[in-house]
Amino acid sequence: MELFAHAEKQNRDKSLPLAARMRPKTIDEFAGQSHLLAPGKLLRRLISTKRLQSILLYGPPGTGKTTLAHLLASETKGAFRQLNAVTSGIKELREALEWGRDELSATGNRPILFIDEIHRFNRSQQDALLPDVEQGTITLVGATTSNPYFSVNGALLSRSQVFELYLLGENEIVQLLQRALKDWSRGLGMYEATVTTEALEYCARMAEGDARRALGALELSVLSSTTQPIVVDIDAMRESMQKKVLQFDPTGDQHYDQASALIKSIRGCDVNAALYWLARSLESGEEVRFLCRRLVILASEDIGNADPQALSIAVSAMQACEFIGLPECQLTLSQLVIYLALAPKSNSATTAISAARKDVREGSVIPVPKHLRDGHYAGAKSLGNATGYQYSHNSPNGIAAQDYLGVDRSYYEPIESGQEIELAKRWRWIQSKLGEHSTDPSMPTEQTGTHSNHDRH
């Protein structure tokens, strides 16, 4: 009976894809993630001392989260059970937690419960884990491609250590591919295939850090070869690489990360980087309206009066994109991004309104000076409202020397950039005129009918 079971297992193992067969058996075989697993690093120390606490493994697909979870169990000699949050509900979760309690009671060793895609569990399912995690009944190992600080409950997050896994470097992937080509028991060694250096480097580059994708392409290129002996060149590898599918969640943190990269590249005047992040967003399926909204905001937030025309161009581009749609509106977006990236920058409008609103929220309330109050109603004069107001159009250069706030405040700090240089000069000149605060009784004051009654509207 055991003989048949062993044979069946061997047959199942042979049918596994190369990426599954090449999963490392020890931590030393694990590719990449030296910032976590190099000697002396925290996770490596926890493993070596067998004092593993509940952890969350966060990183893109193909970085080894599931593999690492299995290795944690084998290295610490702990019982292991796996759930997938996509296919498991509260019933399966409760059964797994009951298994964990029984395992701890029977052996005295804390078992490992691995939950893949843990961010897919809703709040109640995540909350169901809390008592057993808090009491140490299980060691929770959660894996997620979504930022846990956004997708995992705060209570569970605070009881877990977060370890971020990075995309593998090209050299690391090349080494992994070479190991697979030489391995006879698990890899492709039996085929004695020759893969050119250019093909390996191309595969590593196009995989963009995803070891699973690279190994899949290598296996396909070897198994599909019709030459004897097998030789895989860059053309054969190019055919074996599947079309790149960009990982993108329009409601997740990657959505905001890409938008942040686009905005910061434009703010930093790097046209090439801005165009890349625009292209990345479009290829990922980002909503054009979202991109237009962010670019219109940037025109005021980061360019402002250094180039006032930027806002008009951004709004026009937004309207054009709405009218044209994809794919043609990519041209409009490209034109806009190039213009915004090269435009002179000023955030004075942003800092000015932020400072003014902060003053309103946190400072003492400034009453409207009497001479600025509405005087267009019966009894206003008896209250002293609008008395002494100087009508600006009756003053030289259209500037009346009077106080418009009643207290000394400074919010607008012009930046010496682009057209704001001229605005800064004019503002300094205006300040000198306003600061005169003329009390000349002959200065004309507001008279009924000298200007439109717009104050009441």
Backbone torsions as a table, in degrees:
resi	resn	phi	psi	omega
1	MET	NA	-44.5	178.8
2	GLU	-65.1	-32.0	179.3
3	LEU	-63.6	-44.1	178.8
4	PHE	-65.4	-40.6	180.0
5	ALA	-62.8	-39.8	179.1
6	HIS	-65.8	-41.9	179.0
7	ALA	-64.8	-40.9	178.7
8	GLU	-63.0	-40.0	178.5
9	LYS	-64.5	-40.9	179.1
10	GLN	-62.3	-40.5	178.8
11	ASN	-64.9	-40.6	177.9
12	ARG	-65.1	-41.2	-179.2
13	ASP	-63.9	-38.1	-179.9
14	LYS	-64.7	-30.6	-177.8
15	SER	-81.7	-9.1	179.9
16	LEU	-67.1	146.7	174.2
17	PRO	-65.4	160.0	-175.7
18	LEU	-55.8	-40.6	-178.2
19	ALA	-60.4	-36.7	178.5
20	ALA	-73.9	-39.7	-179.2
21	ARG	-67.3	-31.4	-175.9
22	MET	-89.1	10.0	177.3
23	ARG	-58.9	132.8	-176.2
24	PRO	-63.6	146.7	178.4
25	LYS	-91.0	-21.7	-179.3
26	THR	-134.6	164.8	178.0
27	ILE	-62.0	-34.3	-178.6
28	ASP	-66.3	-25.2	178.4
29	GLU	-82.8	-11.6	-174.1
30	PHE	-67.8	129.9	-177.2
31	ALA	-86.8	130.5	175.7
32	GLY	76.8	-167.2	177.9
33	GLN	57.6	37.3	179.2
34	SER	-64.2	-23.7	178.8
35	HIS	-67.6	-15.0	177.8
36	LEU	-109.6	-34.2	-167.2
37	LEU	-114.1	-2.3	176.0
38	ALA	-65.2	151.6	179.0
39	PRO	-52.1	131.7	179.2
40	GLY	94.2	-14.3	179.3
41	LYS	-76.2	157.0	-170.9
42	LEU	-57.2	-50.8	-176.8
43	LEU	-63.9	-38.7	177.7
44	ARG	-63.2	-39.7	178.9
45	ARG	-65.8	-41.1	179.0
46	LEU	-62.7	-37.7	179.4
47	ILE	-68.4	-47.4	-175.8
48	SER	-65.5	-32.1	179.6
49	THR	-90.6	-3.1	-179.3
50	LYS	55.8	39.8	178.1
51	ARG	-118.8	46.2	-176.1
52	LEU	-68.2	129.7	174.8
53	GLN	-103.3	173.5	178.4
54	SER	-62.3	133.0	-176.1
55	ILE	-135.3	159.6	173.5
56	LEU	-122.3	123.6	178.4
57	LEU	-98.9	117.4	-174.1
58	TYR	-120.4	127.3	178.4
59	GLY	175.2	169.0	-179.4
60	PRO	-66.7	167.1	176.9
61	PRO	-61.8	147.6	175.2
62	GLY	81.9	8.3	-179.2
63	THR	-94.6	-4.0	173.0
64	GLY	101.0	24.1	-177.7
65	LYS	-64.6	-48.8	-179.7
66	THR	-65.4	-42.9	178.4
67	THR	-59.8	-43.9	-179.5
68	LEU	-63.9	-37.6	178.7
69	ALA	-61.1	-43.5	177.2
70	HIS	-64.0	-39.4	179.7
71	LEU	-66.2	-35.8	178.2
72	LEU	-59.6	-39.3	179.4
73	ALA	-68.9	-45.4	-177.6
74	SER	-68.7	-37.6	-179.1
75	GLU	-70.9	-32.9	-178.7
76	THR	-96.4	-0.7	178.8
77	LYS	61.8	32.0	-178.9
78	GLY	-96.9	149.0	173.6
79	ALA	-62.7	148.5	-169.9
80	PHE	-133.9	135.9	173.6
81	ARG	-141.0	140.3	-174.4
82	GLN	-120.7	137.3	172.6
83	LEU	-127.6	152.7	171.9
84	ASN	-115.0	122.8	-175.1
85	ALA	-65.6	-18.8	179.4
86	VAL	-73.4	-38.8	-174.5
87	THR	-105.0	-9.3	-176.6
88	SER	-104.2	140.0	177.6
89	GLY	-109.9	-166.7	-176.7
90	ILE	-66.0	-30.7	179.4
91	LYS	-63.6	-49.4	179.4
92	GLU	-64.6	-34.3	179.3
93	LEU	-66.3	-43.3	179.2
94	ARG	-65.2	-37.5	177.4
95	GLU	-63.9	-40.4	179.3
96	ALA	-66.6	-39.4	178.8
97	LEU	-67.6	-36.9	177.1
98	GLU	-65.8	-39.2	174.7
99	TRP	-59.5	-41.6	-179.6
100	GLY	-62.9	-41.0	179.3
101	ARG	-65.4	-42.7	179.6
102	ASP	-64.2	-41.2	-179.2
103	GLU	-63.5	-42.1	178.9
104	LEU	-65.6	-41.7	-179.4
105	SER	-66.1	-38.0	-175.1
106	ALA	-78.2	-37.2	-172.7
107	THR	-111.1	-21.5	-175.7
108	GLY	80.7	-0.2	179.7
109	ASN	-106.7	135.5	-178.7
110	ARG	-73.3	122.4	-179.5
111	PRO	-79.8	164.8	178.6
112	ILE	-104.9	124.9	173.9
113	LEU	-107.6	112.1	-179.4
114	PHE	-98.3	124.8	178.5
115	ILE	-119.1	109.6	178.3
116	ASP	-80.6	144.8	-178.2
117	GLU	55.7	45.8	-173.5
118	ILE	-61.0	-23.2	179.5
119	HIS	-67.7	-14.3	178.2
120	ARG	-78.6	-15.5	174.1
121	PHE	-69.0	138.9	176.8
122	ASN	-77.6	178.8	-174.2
123	ARG	-60.8	-42.4	-177.7
124	SER	-67.0	-36.6	177.9
125	GLN	-67.8	-41.0	176.9
126	GLN	-65.5	-38.5	178.9
127	ASP	-64.3	-31.3	-179.9
128	ALA	-63.2	-22.3	179.1
129	LEU	-78.2	-23.7	-169.1
130	LEU	-56.3	-49.8	-176.7
131	PRO	-58.7	-43.8	-177.5
132	ASP	-72.3	-33.3	176.1
133	VAL	-68.4	-44.2	-177.0
134	GLU	-66.5	-38.0	-178.8
135	GLN	-83.7	-5.7	179.3
136	GLY	77.0	20.6	178.3
137	THR	-66.6	-37.8	179.5
138	ILE	-130.6	159.7	166.0
139	THR	-101.0	110.8	-179.3
140	LEU	-83.1	129.3	170.6
141	VAL	-121.6	109.5	179.6
142	GLY	-106.8	141.4	177.6
143	ALA	-119.0	138.1	-178.5
144	THR	-152.6	142.7	172.2
145	THR	-93.1	-6.2	-179.4
146	SER	-103.4	141.8	-177.6
147	ASN	-53.0	115.3	-176.8
148	PRO	-63.4	-23.1	179.2
149	TYR	-70.7	-15.0	174.8
150	PHE	-104.7	-29.9	-167.1
151	SER	-109.9	-9.6	-179.3
152	VAL	-113.7	138.9	-179.5
153	ASN	-53.3	141.5	-179.3
154	GLY	-57.7	-38.7	-178.7
155	ALA	-64.8	-41.6	178.6
156	LEU	-71.8	-37.4	179.7
157	LEU	-62.6	-40.3	-177.6
158	SER	-69.0	-19.2	-179.7
159	ARG	-98.4	7.4	-176.7
160	SER	-130.0	152.6	174.3
161	GLN	-95.8	127.9	-178.9
162	VAL	-94.1	127.8	175.5
163	PHE	-121.5	121.7	-179.7
164	GLU	-94.4	128.0	177.1
165	LEU	-98.7	137.8	-177.7
166	TYR	-101.2	158.0	172.3
167	LEU	-60.2	142.4	-178.8
168	LEU	-70.9	146.8	175.6
169	GLY	-75.5	160.9	-177.9
170	GLU	-60.4	-40.9	179.5
171	ASN	-63.5	-38.8	179.3
172	GLU	-65.3	-38.9	179.2
173	ILE	-69.8	-39.9	177.1
174	VAL	-59.3	-44.2	178.8
175	GLN	-62.5	-38.6	178.2
176	LEU	-65.1	-40.6	178.6
177	LEU	-66.0	-41.7	178.7
178	GLN	-64.2	-38.2	177.7
179	ARG	-64.4	-40.4	179.4
180	ALA	-65.2	-35.8	-179.8
181	LEU	-68.3	-28.5	-176.4
182	LYS	-92.7	-21.3	-174.2
183	ASP	-74.8	119.7	-179.1
184	TRP	-84.6	-33.6	-174.1
185	SER	-80.5	-37.8	-176.6
186	ARG	-118.4	-23.6	-172.6
187	GLY	-99.8	-139.8	-174.8
188	LEU	-112.9	17.9	-175.8
189	GLY	-57.6	-33.8	-176.7
190	MET	-63.7	-21.2	-178.6
191	TYR	-85.7	-14.6	179.9
192	GLU	48.7	44.9	-177.1
193	ALA	-80.2	148.4	173.5
194	THR	-110.5	122.4	178.7
195	VAL	-117.1	124.3	-176.1
196	THR	-65.0	155.4	178.6
197	THR	-59.2	-40.7	179.5
198	GLU	-61.8	-38.4	-180.0
199	ALA	-67.9	-42.3	179.1
200	LEU	-63.8	-44.3	-179.4
201	GLU	-65.7	-37.9	177.7
202	TYR	-63.9	-44.9	179.2
203	CYS	-60.2	-44.7	-179.6
204	ALA	-64.6	-39.2	-178.9
205	ARG	-68.8	-45.2	-177.4
206	MET	-73.0	-23.3	178.1
207	ALA	-70.6	-21.2	177.7
208	GLU	50.2	48.8	173.7
209	GLY	87.7	-3.2	-177.9
210	ASP	-93.7	102.8	-177.5
211	ALA	-64.5	-36.8	-179.4
212	ARG	-61.7	-42.8	-179.6
213	ARG	-67.4	-39.6	179.7
214	ALA	-65.2	-44.8	179.8
215	LEU	-66.2	-36.4	177.5
216	GLY	-63.5	-40.9	178.8
217	ALA	-67.9	-39.2	178.5
218	LEU	-62.8	-46.2	-179.6
219	GLU	-61.7	-43.3	-179.0
220	LEU	-64.3	-41.0	-178.3
221	SER	-66.6	-35.4	179.6
222	VAL	-74.6	-48.3	-176.2
223	LEU	-68.4	-25.5	-178.2
224	SER	-91.6	-1.2	-178.2
225	SER	-70.1	138.4	179.5
226	THR	-106.7	3.0	-178.6
227	THR	-94.1	151.4	174.5
228	GLN	-131.8	119.4	-2.7
229	PRO	-68.2	162.6	-175.9
230	ILE	-72.2	126.4	176.0
231	VAL	-131.3	125.2	180.0
232	VAL	-112.1	114.5	177.0
233	ASP	-101.0	-176.2	-174.2
234	ILE	-66.5	-31.0	178.5
235	ASP	-67.0	-42.4	178.0
236	ALA	-65.2	-39.3	178.8
237	MET	-67.1	-37.7	179.8
238	ARG	-61.5	-39.4	178.3
239	GLU	-68.9	-29.3	-176.4
240	SER	-81.9	-19.9	179.0
241	MET	-76.9	122.3	177.5
242	GLN	-68.9	156.0	176.0
243	LYS	-57.9	133.8	-176.8
244	LYS	-63.9	129.3	175.3
245	VAL	-110.6	113.1	-177.7
246	LEU	-75.0	129.1	177.0
247	GLN	-74.2	123.5	-176.1
248	PHE	-155.7	130.5	175.6
249	ASP	-121.7	113.4	-175.3
250	PRO	-65.3	-8.5	177.5
251	THR	-115.9	0.5	-175.1
252	GLY	-97.7	-175.9	-175.0
253	ASP	-70.5	-26.6	179.4
254	GLN	-65.6	-34.6	175.5
255	HIS	-56.1	-46.7	-179.0
256	TYR	-76.4	-32.0	178.5
257	ASP	-64.0	-43.9	-180.0
258	GLN	-66.6	-40.5	177.3
259	ALA	-63.6	-39.8	178.4
260	SER	-63.0	-42.0	179.4
261	ALA	-64.0	-39.7	178.3
262	LEU	-62.5	-50.1	-177.7
263	ILE	-63.4	-43.7	-177.5
264	LYS	-69.3	-31.4	177.0
265	SER	-69.0	-41.2	176.7
266	ILE	-64.7	-44.8	179.0
267	ARG	-59.0	-36.6	-179.2
268	GLY	-85.2	4.3	175.4
269	CYS	67.3	20.8	178.0
270	ASP	-93.1	97.9	-175.4
271	VAL	-62.9	-44.8	-176.4
272	ASN	-64.0	-43.2	178.0
273	ALA	-64.4	-41.5	-179.9
274	ALA	-61.7	-41.9	179.3
275	LEU	-66.8	-36.1	177.5
276	TYR	-63.1	-47.6	-177.7
277	TRP	-69.1	-30.1	172.5
278	LEU	-64.5	-47.7	179.3
279	ALA	-62.0	-41.0	178.7
280	ARG	-60.8	-41.7	179.6
281	SER	-65.7	-43.8	-179.6
282	LEU	-65.9	-44.3	179.6
283	GLU	-65.6	-28.5	179.7
284	SER	-78.4	-12.7	-178.9
285	GLY	94.3	20.9	178.6
286	GLU	-61.3	144.9	-179.4
287	GLU	-71.6	130.4	-177.5
288	VAL	-63.0	-37.7	179.8
289	ARG	-60.3	-39.1	178.5
290	PHE	-63.3	-45.2	179.5
291	LEU	-61.8	-44.6	-179.8
292	CYS	-62.5	-42.1	-179.7
293	ARG	-60.5	-44.9	-179.5
294	ARG	-64.4	-37.9	-177.9
295	LEU	-72.8	-34.5	175.6
296	VAL	-65.5	-41.9	177.5
297	ILE	-61.5	-44.1	-179.0
298	LEU	-60.9	-34.9	-178.5
299	ALA	-58.9	-33.4	176.6
300	SER	-90.9	-38.4	-173.6
301	GLU	-70.4	-40.5	-170.9
302	ASP	-115.8	-14.1	179.2
303	ILE	-113.3	-49.5	172.4
304	GLY	53.5	-134.3	-175.0
305	ASN	-83.7	1.8	170.3
306	ALA	-67.2	-28.2	173.1
307	ASP	-151.1	83.5	-177.2
308	PRO	-58.3	-22.9	-179.5
309	GLN	-68.1	-20.9	-177.6
310	ALA	-59.9	-38.7	-179.9
311	LEU	-65.6	-43.0	178.8
312	SER	-62.6	-40.9	179.6
313	ILE	-66.7	-40.2	179.4
314	ALA	-64.6	-43.3	178.8
315	VAL	-65.3	-42.0	177.5
316	SER	-61.9	-41.0	178.3
317	ALA	-64.2	-41.1	178.1
318	MET	-59.8	-45.0	179.4
319	GLN	-65.8	-38.5	178.6
320	ALA	-65.2	-41.9	178.9
321	CYS	-63.2	-39.1	178.5
322	GLU	-63.8	-36.6	-177.0
323	PHE	-79.2	-38.4	-173.5
324	ILE	-88.3	-49.7	-175.2
325	GLY	77.2	173.0	177.6
326	LEU	-78.4	150.7	7.5
327	PRO	-88.8	-12.1	-171.4
328	GLU	-65.9	-30.1	-176.1
329	CYS	-69.1	-8.3	173.8
330	GLN	-61.2	-29.3	178.1
331	LEU	-67.6	-41.9	178.5
332	THR	-64.1	-43.8	179.6
333	LEU	-64.9	-38.8	177.3
334	SER	-62.5	-46.1	178.7
335	GLN	-58.9	-44.3	-178.2
336	LEU	-65.5	-45.6	-177.9
337	VAL	-62.9	-41.4	178.1
338	ILE	-61.8	-44.6	-179.0
339	TYR	-63.6	-46.7	-177.6
340	LEU	-65.2	-37.9	-179.3
341	ALA	-66.1	-36.5	-177.0
342	LEU	-87.9	-11.2	-178.2
343	ALA	-68.9	148.8	173.3
344	PRO	-62.1	149.9	-172.0
345	LYS	-112.7	142.7	173.0
346	SER	-153.7	131.9	175.7
347	ASN	-109.7	20.8	-176.3
348	SER	-63.6	-35.0	177.8
349	ALA	-65.0	-38.1	179.5
350	THR	-65.8	-50.5	-177.6
351	THR	-68.5	-31.1	-178.7
352	ALA	-66.3	-49.8	-178.6
353	ILE	-70.2	-32.1	177.4
354	SER	-64.7	-43.1	179.7
355	ALA	-67.0	-40.8	-179.6
356	ALA	-65.6	-44.1	-179.3
357	ARG	-68.2	-36.0	176.1
358	LYS	-62.6	-40.2	178.2
359	ASP	-63.5	-40.1	179.0
360	VAL	-65.0	-41.5	-177.7
361	ARG	-72.1	-41.2	-168.7
362	GLU	-109.3	-19.0	-177.3
363	GLY	-90.7	177.8	177.0
364	SER	-73.8	148.5	-177.9
365	VAL	-69.8	129.1	179.3
366	ILE	-95.4	117.0	178.9
367	PRO	-70.7	150.3	177.5
368	VAL	-67.7	123.9	178.4
369	PRO	-55.2	144.3	-174.3
370	LYS	-58.3	-37.6	-175.9
371	HIS	-72.3	-11.9	177.6
372	LEU	-98.9	-5.6	-176.7
373	ARG	-74.2	160.1	-179.1
374	ASP	-65.8	127.9	179.5
375	GLY	-113.2	14.3	-174.0
376	HIS	-96.8	50.9	173.4
377	TYR	-155.8	158.1	-178.7
378	ALA	-64.0	131.5	178.4
379	GLY	95.1	-7.8	-178.7
380	ALA	-63.1	-41.3	-177.5
381	LYS	-64.5	-37.9	-178.9
382	SER	-65.0	-25.1	177.5
383	LEU	-86.8	-7.8	-178.9
384	GLY	84.7	8.2	-179.2
385	ASN	-72.8	138.6	177.9
386	ALA	70.3	-0.5	179.0
387	THR	-72.0	127.3	179.2
388	GLY	89.2	0.5	178.1
389	TYR	-68.4	133.5	-179.9
390	GLN	-102.9	119.6	-177.8
391	TYR	-72.8	114.8	-170.4
392	SER	-57.6	-36.1	-176.3
393	HIS	-69.0	-14.7	177.3
394	ASN	-93.1	2.1	-177.0
395	SER	-103.5	153.8	176.6
396	PRO	-57.1	135.7	179.8
397	ASN	62.5	10.3	177.6
398	GLY	72.8	19.9	-179.1
399	ILE	-126.8	117.0	177.9
400	ALA	-91.6	131.5	-178.7
401	ALA	-78.4	87.6	179.8
402	GLN	-149.9	166.8	-177.6
403	ASP	-93.3	127.9	-178.1
404	TYR	-105.2	-1.5	-178.4
405	LEU	-126.1	-35.5	179.3
406	GLY	96.0	-15.9	177.5
407	VAL	-138.0	164.4	-179.0
408	ASP	-87.6	111.3	177.3
409	ARG	-136.7	149.3	176.7
410	SER	-137.5	112.5	-179.3
411	TYR	-110.5	-41.3	-175.3
412	TYR	-86.6	119.4	177.6
413	GLU	-121.2	92.7	-176.2
414	PRO	-61.7	148.3	179.6
415	ILE	-104.9	138.8	-178.8
416	GLU	-77.4	74.4	-177.3
417	SER	-147.9	131.0	175.2
418	GLY	55.9	-140.9	-177.1
419	GLN	-69.2	-15.2	179.4
420	GLU	-69.0	-17.8	174.6
421	ILE	-59.5	-44.1	178.7
422	GLU	-69.9	-37.9	177.3
423	LEU	-62.9	-38.1	179.5
424	ALA	-63.9	-40.4	177.5
425	LYS	-62.8	-45.0	-179.5
426	ARG	-65.7	-38.4	-179.8
427	TRP	-64.3	-39.9	177.8
428	ARG	-64.4	-39.5	178.5
429	TRP	-66.5	-42.5	178.2
430	ILE	-62.0	-41.4	179.3
431	GLN	-59.8	-38.2	179.3
432	SER	-64.8	-35.9	179.1
433	LYS	-73.2	-44.2	179.2
434	LEU	-63.9	-32.8	-177.1
435	GLY	-71.6	-10.7	179.8
436	GLU	-69.5	-31.2	178.6
437	HIS	45.1	57.8	-177.2
438	SER	-59.8	138.3	175.2
439	THR	-115.4	19.4	-180.0
440	ASP	-61.4	116.6	-177.6
441	PRO	-64.0	-17.2	-179.5
442	SER	-82.7	-7.8	-179.8
443	MET	-65.9	129.1	-176.9
444	PRO	-64.4	137.1	178.4
445	THR	-110.7	172.3	-177.2
446	GLU	-62.0	131.4	176.0
447	GLN	-121.3	146.1	178.5
448	THR	-58.7	126.6	177.1
449	GLY	92.8	-3.8	-179.7
450	THR	-79.2	-17.8	174.9
451	HIS	-153.8	168.8	-173.5
452	SER	-67.3	148.8	-178.1
453	ASN	-85.6	68.9	-176.5
454	HIS	-93.1	-9.9	-175.8
455	ASP	-63.0	-31.9	-175.6
456	ARG	-78.0	-4.9	-176.1
457	HIS	-113.4	NA	NA
